[in-house]
Amino acid sequence: MALLFIQASHIRVVCDACGTASAELCGKREFAITARANAVHKFRAHGWHHDPTDRGRQRAVETAEREGSGRWYCPACARATHL
């Protein structure tokens, strides 16, 4: 059998408030869309706060929540009252 290259989806998030905290997840053997959805769930489970957007249509907001686009805040910054 020849060499088999398996691509892995690495999803990384950086805190929008402090800019220094980051987290990364490797979605081994997952499709990119599945890895992204699982990453959003896992980042939230570990204390990261996701702020998709409050502007736009409801469908666009739901898509942003599902795909993880928007602002992300690390657990330390998420505890701040200004978020």
C-alpha positions as CSV (number, residue, x, y, z in Angstrom):
1,M,0.0,0.0,0.0
2,A,1.2,3.5,-0.9
3,L,1.5,6.3,1.7
4,L,-1.8,7.6,2.7
5,F,-2.0,11.2,3.7
6,I,-4.9,12.1,6.0
7,Q,-5.6,15.8,6.5
8,A,-6.7,17.0,9.9
9,S,-8.8,20.1,10.5
10,H,-7.1,22.3,13.1
11,I,-9.4,24.9,14.5
12,R,-7.8,27.7,16.5
13,V,-9.4,30.5,18.4
14,V,-7.8,33.6,19.8
15,C,-9.4,35.8,22.5
16,D,-10.7,39.1,21.0
17,A,-10.3,41.0,24.3
18,C,-6.8,40.2,25.4
19,G,-5.4,38.7,22.2
20,T,-2.9,36.5,24.1
21,A,-5.1,33.5,25.1
22,S,-5.7,30.9,22.5
23,A,-7.1,27.4,22.2
24,E,-6.7,24.8,19.4
25,L,-8.5,21.6,18.5
26,C,-7.5,19.0,16.0
27,G,-10.5,17.3,14.3
28,K,-8.8,14.1,13.3
29,R,-10.7,12.0,10.7
30,E,-13.6,14.5,10.6
31,F,-15.0,16.6,7.8
32,A,-14.1,20.2,8.1
33,I,-17.7,21.3,8.8
34,T,-18.1,18.6,11.5
35,A,-14.8,19.5,13.1
36,R,-15.9,23.1,13.2
37,A,-19.2,22.4,14.8
38,N,-17.6,20.1,17.4
39,A,-14.9,22.8,18.1
40,V,-17.6,25.4,18.9
41,H,-19.2,23.0,21.3
42,K,-15.9,22.1,23.0
43,F,-14.6,25.6,23.3
44,R,-17.9,26.7,25.0
45,A,-17.7,23.7,27.3
46,H,-14.2,24.8,28.4
47,G,-15.4,28.3,29.3
48,W,-14.8,30.2,26.1
49,H,-17.6,32.8,25.4
50,H,-18.8,33.2,21.8
51,D,-20.5,36.4,20.6
52,P,-21.6,35.8,17.1
53,T,-23.3,39.1,16.3
54,D,-26.4,40.9,17.3
55,R,-27.0,42.5,13.9
56,G,-28.6,41.1,10.9
57,R,-31.2,38.5,10.1
58,Q,-32.0,35.7,12.5
59,R,-30.8,33.1,10.0
60,A,-27.4,34.8,9.7
61,V,-27.1,34.9,13.5
62,E,-28.0,31.2,13.7
63,T,-25.4,30.4,11.0
64,A,-22.7,32.4,12.9
65,E,-23.5,30.6,16.1
66,R,-23.3,27.2,14.4
67,E,-20.1,27.9,12.5
68,G,-18.3,29.9,15.2
69,S,-17.8,33.1,13.4
70,G,-17.8,36.3,15.4
71,R,-15.9,37.2,18.5
72,W,-14.5,34.7,21.0
73,Y,-13.4,35.5,24.6
74,C,-11.1,33.4,26.8
75,P,-12.5,32.2,30.1
76,A,-10.7,34.9,32.0
77,C,-12.0,37.7,29.8
78,A,-15.4,36.1,29.6
79,R,-15.8,36.6,33.4
80,A,-15.5,40.3,32.9
81,T,-18.8,42.2,33.3
82,H,-18.4,44.3,30.2
83,L,-19.1,41.4,27.8
